Amino acid sequence: YNGRGAVYYKQGKYYLALAEYNQAIQLNPKFASAYNGRGAVYYKQGAYDKAFADVNQAIQLNPKFALAYNGRGLVYYNQGAYEKALADFNQAIQLNPKYASAYYNRGVVYRKQGAYQKALADFNQAIQFNPKYAAAYYDRGYVYRKQGAYQKALADFNQAIQFNPKDAAAYYNRGLVYYNQGAYEKALADFNQAIQLNPKYANAYYNRGWLYGKQGAYQKALADFNQAIQLNPKDAAAYYNRGAIYKRNSNTEKAISDFEKAADLYQQQRNQELYQKSLDQLKELREN
């Protein structure tokens, strides 16, 4: 039952996997591996409390179960309990020093905390132990992009896409790198691809809109900012940039409405500089 559960889990057939793990646990209530497997299914289904109970049980039954510590660490991470997540990933790595997933997951926590050097070290380890680890290339590329190491970021996003061609975020981030390098056509192609893979990707619409605006394709830019705002109504930058296009088109009423909304959101976000910029735009529009 446990083996079948693992197969169904790998195939993404979570309800079937759950039935198998339940059966395995019923037959052997001290079967740590089955609790861990069922916990992994619950985690995938977003049932974090049930997942937590199961991986905890697995650890209780087998305190040297690296997989279960990794699983519990993921639950902690999703609950925002980063220190507890780190402790569990540390434990998983201590029990299995070649555990690529645990290095990767610990790296993600470090990245989230802004500890980029530690994150890089962990992503390097994850890739060393699993050279086809698409997510590790993606996250390492993300850190490189944040650090302005664009060539390294580009190489990593290329790898991430090669190993997982349906990763919208990898295309989006590669598009940002191309944009920063002034390769606008390549950036556009990547934003298009990101949107095709994930039609609800607000940031991809926003950045494609920005690019269209830069190229003077204002109608296309407008359509993308509309889409970005529909998907993320708190995107201050999208209101600001849409307002700029309305202003350019002498649509003063709509421009004022957008700059007011942008100012309001920037104030909520405590972004004084862009709040002030929005107010300056409003002042100029009202004076004219």
Secondary structure, DSSP 8 states (H G I E B T S, - for coil): -HHHHHHHHHTT-HHHHHHHHHHHHHH-TT-HHHHHHHHHHHHHTT-HHHHHHHHHHHHHH-TT-HHHHHHHHHHHHHTT-HHHHHHHHHHHHHH-TT-HHHHHHHHHHHHHTT-HHHHHHHHHHHHHH-TT-HHHHHHHHHHHHHTT-HHHHHHHHHHHHHH-TT-HHHHHHHHHHHHHTT-HHHHHHHHHHHHHH-TT-HHHHHHHHHHHHHTT-HHHHHHHHHHHHHH-TT-HHHHHHHHHHHHHTT-HHHHHHHHHHHHHHHHHTT-HHHHHHHHHHHHHHHH-
